[in-house]
Amino acid sequence: MTRADASYPTVTCVFAVTDTPPPDQVLSATPGHDGGGPLRILAAGPLHLIVQDVPAADFGEAALAERLGRPEELERCARAHHRGVETAASAGPVVPFPMATLYLDDANAVRAVTARETSLRALLDRLCDRTEWAVKVYGPCTAAASAAAAAGAQPADGRSYLRRASDRRRTERESRERALALAHAVDRELRRYAVAATRHRPQSEQLTGRSVPQLLNVAYLVDDGRRDEFVRAVGELACDAVPSAVEVTMSGPWIPYSFARPDEVECTVHQEVGA
């Protein structure tokens, strides 16, 4: 099966909701989930859903859980979902739905969204002309440097070794405390340029691919009219942090996923879909 059609049972996968849908031809040219039909617009009162018909056999609860348990399938689904949301956002503000938000059919999807029309409408108004920016702060890798120094040291006796180890731990602790204080100062300053901010859990070194700890991981919702101010502020803070061996990085602008609160949209499978 290469696409969803009348020969196979399908369910409705929702990518996002908007009040300014892109042209049909733009949506139909955007690849969605493998095996599904073209992306399309589904009216829900004054709102519009960006949806795709996907095979029920592949998107049932058990089948989907098995697929998303495989890293390559998870990445494939995540990319497809982002393509749908990104295309929906090309014409105006969107509220992205969680990946693999599924309904038994169009009617169920429309009912769920119209029941939350007021909150979704308010959220679309809040996100209009605003984008998300990600700022991460990384601290000095004092532990590795201290370990290297300790490995090369030749203490004269046990007492000297213990004293040096104690001094090393104190230096590492003080260095981290200074770096954390600087990271929090960066956050406080950047919140002056944002209408909202949310802290995410710092990522591990395995995820970041860096040998230094991530001290801060924050998303900021910024008015597009203040974009230049925000970018300039991050650049200045990054320069100021260099003498402290602290790195400030920025990425964006992004679709404001972090500010489309999961409790403001339906984020579960609302009916069993061929489990």
C-alpha positions as CSV (number, residue, x, y, z in Angstrom):
1,M,0.0,0.0,0.0
2,T,1.5,3.3,-1.1
3,R,-1.3,5.7,0.0
4,A,-4.5,5.7,1.9
5,D,-7.6,5.0,-0.2
6,A,-11.1,3.6,0.0
7,S,-9.8,0.0,-0.1
8,Y,-8.2,0.4,3.4
9,P,-9.7,1.7,6.6
10,T,-8.2,5.0,7.6
11,V,-8.1,7.3,10.6
12,T,-7.7,11.1,10.8
13,C,-4.3,12.4,11.9
14,V,-4.3,16.1,12.9
15,F,-1.1,18.1,12.6
16,A,-2.2,21.6,13.7
17,V,-5.1,24.0,13.9
18,T,-5.1,27.5,12.4
19,D,-7.5,30.3,11.3
20,T,-5.4,31.1,8.2
21,P,-5.0,27.9,6.3
22,P,-2.5,27.7,3.4
23,P,-3.6,27.0,-0.1
24,D,-4.7,23.5,-0.9
25,Q,-2.0,23.1,-3.5
26,V,0.7,23.9,-1.0
27,L,-0.7,21.3,1.4
28,S,-1.1,18.6,-1.2
29,A,2.6,19.1,-2.2
30,T,3.8,18.5,1.3
31,P,4.7,14.8,2.1
32,G,2.9,13.6,5.2
33,H,3.2,10.3,7.0
34,D,4.3,7.3,4.8
35,G,1.3,5.4,3.4
36,G,-1.2,8.2,4.0
37,G,-3.1,10.4,1.7
38,P,-2.3,14.1,0.9
39,L,-2.5,16.7,3.6
40,R,-5.8,18.6,3.5
41,I,-7.8,21.2,5.3
42,L,-10.7,20.2,7.5
43,A,-13.1,23.0,8.6
44,A,-14.1,23.2,12.2
45,G,-16.3,26.2,12.5
46,P,-14.1,29.3,12.1
47,L,-11.0,27.1,12.7
48,H,-9.2,24.9,10.2
49,L,-7.4,21.6,10.9
50,I,-4.5,20.4,8.9
51,V,-5.1,16.7,8.6
52,Q,-4.1,13.5,6.7
53,D,-5.9,10.2,6.2
54,V,-3.5,7.5,7.5
55,P,-3.9,3.7,7.5
56,A,-5.6,2.5,10.6
57,A,-3.6,-0.7,10.6
58,D,-0.3,1.3,10.9
59,F,-1.6,3.9,13.3
60,G,-3.5,1.7,15.8
61,E,-2.4,2.0,19.4
62,A,-0.3,-1.2,19.4
63,A,1.1,-0.8,15.9
64,L,2.0,2.8,16.6
65,A,3.7,2.1,19.9
66,E,5.8,-0.6,18.3
67,R,6.9,1.7,15.4
68,L,7.7,4.6,17.6
69,G,9.8,2.3,19.8
70,R,12.3,2.1,16.9
71,P,14.5,5.2,16.6
72,E,14.4,5.4,12.8
73,E,10.6,5.2,12.8
74,L,10.3,7.8,15.5
75,E,12.5,10.2,13.6
76,R,10.5,9.5,10.4
77,C,7.2,10.2,12.1
78,A,8.6,13.3,13.8
79,R,9.9,14.7,10.5
80,A,6.6,14.1,8.8
81,H,4.7,15.8,11.7
82,H,7.0,18.8,11.6
83,R,6.6,19.1,7.8
84,G,2.8,19.3,8.3
85,V,3.0,21.9,11.1
86,E,5.6,24.0,9.2
87,T,3.4,24.0,6.1
88,A,0.4,25.0,8.1
89,A,2.4,27.8,9.7
90,S,3.4,29.3,6.3
91,A,0.1,31.3,6.1
92,G,-0.3,32.4,9.8
93,P,-0.2,31.3,13.4
94,V,-0.8,27.7,14.3
95,V,-1.3,25.6,17.3
96,P,0.7,22.5,16.7
97,F,-0.8,19.3,18.0
98,P,1.3,16.5,19.6
99,M,2.7,14.0,17.1
100,A,0.3,11.3,16.1
101,T,-2.9,13.0,17.4
102,L,-5.5,10.6,15.9
103,Y,-9.2,10.5,15.6
104,L,-11.5,7.8,14.4
105,D,-12.8,10.0,11.6
106,D,-13.2,13.7,10.5
107,A,-16.4,14.1,12.5
108,N,-14.7,13.2,15.8
109,A,-11.8,15.5,15.0
110,V,-14.1,18.4,14.3
111,R,-16.2,17.8,17.5
112,A,-13.1,17.7,19.7
113,V,-11.7,21.0,18.3
114,T,-15.0,22.9,18.3
115,A,-15.5,21.9,21.9
116,R,-12.2,23.8,22.6
117,E,-12.7,26.6,20.2
118,T,-12.5,29.4,22.8
119,S,-9.1,28.3,24.3
120,L,-7.7,27.5,20.8
121,R,-8.8,30.8,19.5
122,A,-7.2,32.6,22.5
123,L,-4.0,30.6,21.9
124,L,-3.9,31.5,18.2
125,D,-4.3,35.2,19.1
126,R,-1.4,34.8,21.6
127,L,0.9,33.2,19.1
128,C,0.2,35.6,16.2
129,D,3.3,37.5,14.9
130,R,5.4,35.7,17.5
131,T,8.1,33.0,17.2
132,E,10.1,30.8,19.5
133,W,13.8,31.2,20.1
134,A,15.9,28.6,21.9
135,V,18.8,29.7,24.1
136,K,21.2,27.2,25.8
137,V,24.0,27.9,28.2
138,Y,27.0,25.6,28.6
139,G,29.3,25.6,31.6
140,P,33.1,25.0,31.9
141,C,34.3,21.4,31.9
142,T,36.2,21.7,35.2
143,A,35.9,18.1,36.1
144,A,37.8,16.8,33.1
145,A,40.5,19.4,33.5
146,S,40.8,18.6,37.2
147,A,41.0,14.9,36.5
148,A,43.8,15.5,33.9
149,A,45.7,17.6,36.4
150,A,45.3,15.0,39.1
151,A,46.5,12.2,36.8
152,G,49.7,14.2,36.1
153,A,50.3,15.2,39.6
154,Q,52.8,13.3,41.8
155,P,51.8,14.0,45.4
156,A,54.6,13.5,48.0
157,D,52.4,11.6,50.4
158,G,48.8,10.7,51.3
159,R,48.1,13.9,53.2
160,S,49.2,16.0,50.2
161,Y,46.9,14.0,47.9
162,L,43.9,14.4,50.1
163,R,44.5,18.2,50.4
164,R,44.8,18.5,46.6
165,A,41.6,16.5,46.1
166,S,39.7,18.7,48.6
167,D,41.0,21.8,46.9
168,R,40.0,20.4,43.5
169,R,36.5,19.6,44.6
170,R,36.1,23.1,46.1
171,T,37.3,24.7,42.9
172,E,34.9,22.7,40.8
173,R,32.0,23.6,43.1
174,E,32.8,27.3,43.1
175,S,33.3,27.3,39.3
176,R,29.9,25.6,38.7
177,E,28.2,27.9,41.1
178,R,29.6,31.0,39.3
179,A,28.6,29.4,35.9
180,L,25.0,28.7,37.1
181,A,24.7,32.3,38.5
182,L,25.8,33.6,35.1
183,A,23.3,31.3,33.3
184,H,20.4,32.6,35.5
185,A,21.5,36.2,34.8
186,V,21.3,35.5,31.1
187,D,17.8,34.1,31.5
188,R,16.7,37.1,33.6
189,E,18.0,39.6,31.0
190,L,16.5,37.8,28.0
191,R,13.0,37.6,29.6
192,R,13.0,41.4,29.3
193,Y,12.7,41.0,25.5
194,A,10.2,38.1,25.5
195,V,6.4,37.9,26.2
196,A,6.9,34.5,27.7
197,A,9.6,32.0,28.5
198,T,9.7,28.4,29.6
199,R,12.6,26.3,31.0
200,H,13.2,22.9,29.6
201,R,15.3,20.2,31.4
202,P,19.0,20.6,30.5
203,Q,20.1,18.0,28.0
204,S,22.7,15.4,28.8
205,E,26.1,15.5,27.2
206,Q,25.2,12.4,25.2
207,L,22.3,14.3,23.6
208,T,24.2,17.6,23.0
209,G,27.3,15.9,21.7
210,R,29.4,18.3,23.8
211,S,31.9,17.6,26.6
212,V,30.6,20.4,28.8
213,P,27.4,20.4,30.9
214,Q,24.3,22.2,29.7
215,L,23.4,24.6,32.5
216,L,20.3,26.2,31.0
217,N,17.8,25.3,28.2
218,V,15.1,27.9,27.7
219,A,12.6,28.7,25.1
220,Y,11.5,32.4,24.6
221,L,8.3,33.6,22.9
222,V,9.3,36.8,21.2
223,D,7.3,39.4,19.2
224,D,8.6,39.5,15.7
225,G,8.9,43.2,16.0
226,R,11.5,42.7,18.8
227,R,13.5,40.0,17.0
228,D,16.5,42.2,16.3
229,E,16.6,43.4,19.9
230,F,16.5,39.9,21.2
231,V,19.2,38.6,18.8
232,R,21.4,41.5,19.7
233,A,21.0,40.9,23.4
234,V,21.9,37.2,23.1
235,G,25.0,38.2,21.1
236,E,26.1,40.7,23.8
237,L,25.5,38.2,26.6
238,A,27.5,35.5,24.7
239,C,30.4,37.9,24.4
240,D,30.2,38.8,28.1
241,A,30.3,35.2,29.1
242,V,33.5,34.3,27.2
243,P,35.9,35.3,30.0
244,S,34.0,32.9,32.4
245,A,34.4,30.0,30.0
246,V,30.6,29.9,29.6
247,E,29.1,29.5,26.2
248,V,25.7,31.0,25.2
249,T,24.1,29.6,22.1
250,M,20.9,30.6,20.2
251,S,18.7,29.0,17.5
252,G,15.5,30.1,15.8
253,P,13.1,31.4,14.9
254,W,11.0,28.3,15.4
255,I,7.3,27.6,15.3
256,P,6.3,28.1,19.0
257,Y,5.8,24.5,20.0
258,S,6.8,25.2,23.6
259,F,4.0,27.7,24.0
260,A,1.2,25.6,22.5
261,R,0.4,24.1,25.9
262,P,-0.5,20.4,25.8
263,D,-3.4,21.0,28.2
264,E,-5.0,23.4,25.7
265,V,-5.4,20.9,22.9
266,E,-6.5,17.3,22.8
267,C,-3.3,15.3,23.1
268,T,-4.5,11.7,23.3
269,V,-6.0,9.2,21.0
270,H,-9.7,10.0,21.6
271,Q,-11.1,6.7,20.4
272,E,-9.4,3.4,19.8
273,V,-8.3,3.3,16.3
274,G,-7.9,-0.3,15.3
275,A,-5.7,-1.4,18.2
